[in-house]
Amino acid sequence: MPSSSLTKTALINHLAMCGFKAFGDRYLTVQGATTPGGVTVDLVAISVTQPPAVHATIAATTYSEALASMDKLVKIINEKVANAVWLAIPFEVSEALGGFKRIEKAGIGLIVVKAQSSFGLGSAEVLVEVFPRVEARKQPWPDLQSKLKEKGKPELALELEKTLGKKPSF
């Protein structure tokens, strides 16, 4: 399968700015947080509506990356550090995946970014193809909390501790 012209960095940066269809109207993003189990997450979006919710997103720009990313997302689900997990892929990769039954069965959300031109993502469309299963977070995520403190958001890190064991609605 030909690789997408969309890079992983461009995909993550676009979602950080335009991911409201998946993450809600108001959210804060952190890039590169590592879960306690050792999975590095490309983008964590924390919806800042009350109560806050943690969305862990891994991006993939090829078919094989997408398959490997699904396994990582299942590990994150099992760690119970996020309320929802998302796989973000370009449109070309979604076509290669065919059906989304495996993604749905695992409880993974699917975001497809469809670039309208090769001149960047100014006209890219963010499509939510599959909504994730929403879970209560059961474990703290120390690296995420420290990154929030580094961003000057210690109150949000504290608020996330208070939401452990509670299932958000979004």
Secondary structure, DSSP 8 states (H G I E B T S, - for coil): ----SS-HHHHHHHHHHH-HHHH-SSEEEEEEEE-TTS-EEEEEEEE-SSS-EEEEEEE-SSHHHHHHHHHHHHHHHHHT--SEEEEEEEHHHHHHH---HHHHHHT-EEEEEE-SSSS-STT-EEEEEE--------S--HHHHHHHHHTT-HHHHHHHHHTTT-----
